[in-house]
Amino acid sequence: MSNNISSNTSGAPRRDDHDDEISLVDLAKILIKRWKMMAIVFLVVVFGALAYVLTMTRTYEYASIYQVAEQAPSDDSDSAVGSLEAPSSVVAKINNLYMGPVNRELRSSAGLQRLPFEVSVSNPDDTLLIRLSSEAAEADSELVEEMHEALLSRITEGQQALLERYRESLEKQLESAERALEAAQQSSSPTAGDLVVSYTNRIAIIQDRLSQLREGQVVQTAVQSLEPTGTSRSLIMALAIVLGGMLAVVAAFFTQFAVAVRDSLNEEAV
């Protein structure tokens, strides 16, 4: 019976068994073998990024700042100055009353369907400043300046009208208090002395409020930032170099894998 036993019972591995393990040497061989293709992929990515960088439009931020009109602080405020109108109210007026008409007027005068930039309005924390900012290309800087100037003009007009009304109200109160003081000084009433003190204090308060009135003012108009906004050109090129290297390596291994699959299919067909 020993003669019927197959000679291939030792359990030794067959020579045609596939070895799926791959060493570092094999990886290096693949990279060396596919270096031309890797160079092509790398150069395509890098030169593509370079072409994009050279043709991209560089944008800058243009900022305008307006300081709102000031008045004497209210009794419950710890601040040394107070705003005649809350900055948040001014921001709301710009967005809801001024922005639309100014935008339409500028588009009509420039013959544009839409402006190539937008204007954002903000009030920096703990300040009496209104900030207008736009991101645009240098070629559109004049349009940005016109837009900001028109908005600043409307803000100034609104603030000036509010300031004049408040000043007129204080001046009327001052005249009334001065007349009442004169009457109290000429009166022989027992309470005339107290009235004189009261009206004198009131006159002093009104005069102090008048002296602390400050008109709003434009601090700067469409000042261009020193550096361009958005992703810098050097960063784009650095990312392109890294990405190009990664894609080149991936392409080399993918090509090697595809060749191995093709060879395996050919062997099975034979």
TORNU-593015 format. One record per residue (C-alpha): residue in three letters; x, y, z. Coordinates in steps of 0.25 Angstrom, whole numbers, padded with zeros to 4 digits, always signed. Layout:
N
ALAXYZ...
//
This chain:
270
MET+0000+0000+0000SER+0012+0009+0002ASN+0014+0009-0013ASN+0000+0016-0015ILE+0003+0028-0006SER+0005+0040-0013SER+0019+0045-0013ASN+0015+0060-0010THR+0010+0058+0004SER+0021+0065+0011GLY+0013+0078+0012ALA+0024+0086+0005PRO+0018+0099-0001ARG+0016+0098-0016ARG+0025+0106-0025ASP+0014+0113-0032ASP+0008+0118-0019HIS+0006+0133-0019ASP+0014+0141-0009ASP+0006+0154-0005GLU+0017+0159+0004ILE+0025+0171-0001SER+0038+0176+0005LEU+0044+0190+0005VAL+0053+0186-0006ASP+0041+0183-0015LEU+0035+0196-0012ALA+0048+0203-0015LYS+0049+0195-0028ILE+0035+0200-0032LEU+0038+0214-0029ILE+0051+0213-0037LYS+0044+0206-0049ARG+0033+0216-0050TRP+0041+0229-0048LYS+0038+0235-0061MET+0023+0234-0059MET+0024+0239-0045ALA+0032+0251-0050ILE+0021+0254-0061VAL+0010+0253-0050PHE+0018+0262-0041LEU+0021+0273-0052VAL+0007+0273-0057VAL+0002+0276-0043VAL+0012+0286-0040PHE+0011+0294-0053GLY-0004+0293-0052ALA-0003+0300-0039LEU+0007+0310-0044ALA-0002+0314-0056TYR-0014+0316-0046VAL-0005+0324-0037LEU+0000+0333-0048THR-0014+0335-0054MET-0022+0337-0040THR-0027+0350-0037ARG-0021+0356-0024THR-0032+0362-0015TYR-0030+0372-0004GLU-0038+0377+0008TYR-0043+0391+0007ALA-0047+0397+0021SER-0054+0410+0024ILE-0057+0415+0039TYR-0067+0425+0044GLN-0067+0430+0058VAL-0082+0432+0063ALA-0086+0446+0069GLU-0084+0447+0084GLN-0091+0452+0096ALA-0090+0453+0111PRO-0091+0439+0117SER-0104+0434+0123ASP-0105+0434+0138ASP-0105+0419+0139SER-0092+0418+0130ASP-0078+0416+0134SER-0072+0421+0121ALA-0066+0434+0120VAL-0074+0437+0107GLY-0087+0432+0101SER-0092+0431+0087LEU-0103+0440+0082GLU-0108+0428+0075ALA-0105+0414+0078PRO-0095+0408+0068SER-0104+0396+0066SER-0115+0405+0062VAL-0106+0412+0052VAL-0102+0398+0046ALA-0116+0394+0045LYS-0119+0407+0037ILE-0107+0405+0028ASN-0112+0390+0025ASN-0127+0393+0023LEU-0128+0408+0018TYR-0115+0412+0012MET-0108+0400+0006GLY-0119+0397-0005PRO-0121+0411-0011VAL-0106+0413-0011ASN-0104+0400-0018ARG-0114+0402-0029GLU-0109+0416-0031LEU-0094+0411-0033ARG-0098+0400-0042SER-0106+0409-0051SER-0095+0419-0052ALA-0085+0408-0055GLY-0094+0401-0064LEU-0092+0388-0056GLN-0103+0377-0054ARG-0096+0374-0040LEU-0084+0380-0032PRO-0072+0371-0032PHE-0071+0372-0017GLU-0080+0373-0005VAL-0079+0382+0007SER-0080+0377+0021VAL-0083+0386+0033SER-0079+0384+0047ASN-0077+0391+0061PRO-0064+0386+0068ASP-0067+0382+0082ASP-0066+0393+0093THR-0064+0404+0082LEU-0073+0416+0076LEU-0067+0412+0062ILE-0075+0407+0050ARG-0066+0399+0041LEU-0069+0396+0026SER-0061+0386+0019SER-0060+0380+0005GLU-0051+0370-0002ALA-0048+0373-0016ALA-0037+0373-0027GLU-0029+0385-0029ALA-0036+0388-0042ASP-0049+0390-0034SER-0043+0399-0024GLU-0049+0412-0029LEU-0063+0405-0029VAL-0061+0401-0015GLU-0057+0415-0011GLU-0069+0421-0017MET-0078+0411-0010HIS-0072+0414+0003GLU-0072+0429+0001ALA-0086+0429-0002LEU-0090+0421+0010LEU-0081+0429+0019SER-0088+0442+0013ARG-0102+0436+0017ILE-0097+0432+0031THR-0091+0446+0033GLU-0104+0453+0028GLY-0112+0444+0038GLN-0103+0447+0050GLN-0102+0462+0047ALA-0117+0463+0046LEU-0119+0455+0059LEU-0108+0464+0066GLU-0115+0477+0062ARG-0128+0473+0067TYR-0122+0469+0080ARG-0114+0482+0081GLU-0127+0490+0078SER-0134+0482+0089LEU-0123+0485+0099GLU-0122+0500+0095LYS-0138+0501+0097GLN-0136+0495+0111LEU-0125+0504+0114GLU-0133+0516+0110SER-0145+0512+0119ALA-0136+0509+0131GLU-0129+0523+0130ARG-0143+0530+0129ALA-0148+0522+0141LEU-0135+0525+0148GLU-0137+0540+0146ALA-0151+0539+0151ALA-0147+0532+0163GLN-0136+0542+0166GLN-0146+0554+0165SER-0156+0546+0174SER-0158+0549+0188SER-0164+0536+0191PRO-0158+0528+0203THR-0155+0516+0194ALA-0148+0526+0184GLY-0134+0522+0189ASP-0136+0507+0187LEU-0142+0510+0173VAL-0129+0518+0170VAL-0120+0507+0174SER-0129+0496+0166TYR-0129+0504+0153THR-0114+0508+0154ASN-0111+0493+0155ARG-0120+0490+0144ILE-0113+0501+0135ALA-0100+0495+0139ILE-0104+0481+0135ILE-0110+0486+0121GLN-0097+0494+0118ASP-0088+0482+0121ARG-0097+0473+0112LEU-0095+0484+0101SER-0080+0484+0103GLN-0079+0469+0102LEU-0086+0468+0089ARG-0077+0463+0078GLU-0080+0462+0063GLY-0078+0449+0056GLN-0066+0448+0047VAL-0060+0439+0036VAL-0047+0433+0041GLN-0043+0426+0028THR-0048+0423+0015ALA-0046+0410+0007VAL-0032+0408+0012GLN-0025+0396+0005SER-0019+0385+0013LEU-0004+0383+0013GLU-0005+0368+0009PRO-0015+0361+0000THR-0026+0354+0005GLY-0029+0339+0003THR-0019+0328+0002SER-0005+0333-0002ARG+0002+0329-0014SER+0014+0322-0007LEU+0004+0314+0001ILE-0003+0309-0011MET+0011+0305-0018ALA+0015+0298-0005LEU+0002+0290-0004ALA+0004+0287-0019ILE+0018+0281-0017VAL+0013+0272-0005LEU+0001+0268-0013GLY+0009+0265-0026GLY+0018+0256-0018MET+0007+0248-0012LEU+0000+0247-0025ALA+0013+0242-0032VAL+0015+0231-0022VAL+0001+0227-0022ALA+0001+0226-0037ALA+0013+0218-0037PHE+0008+0207-0028PHE-0006+0208-0035THR+0001+0205-0049GLN+0009+0194-0043PHE-0003+0188-0037ALA-0011+0189-0051VAL+0001+0182-0058ALA+0001+0171-0048VAL-0014+0169-0050ARG-0012+0169-0065ASP-0001+0159-0064SER-0009+0150-0055LEU-0020+0150-0064ASN-0011+0146-0076GLU-0005+0134-0069GLU-0019+0129-0065ALA-0023+0130-0080VAL-0011+0122-0084
//
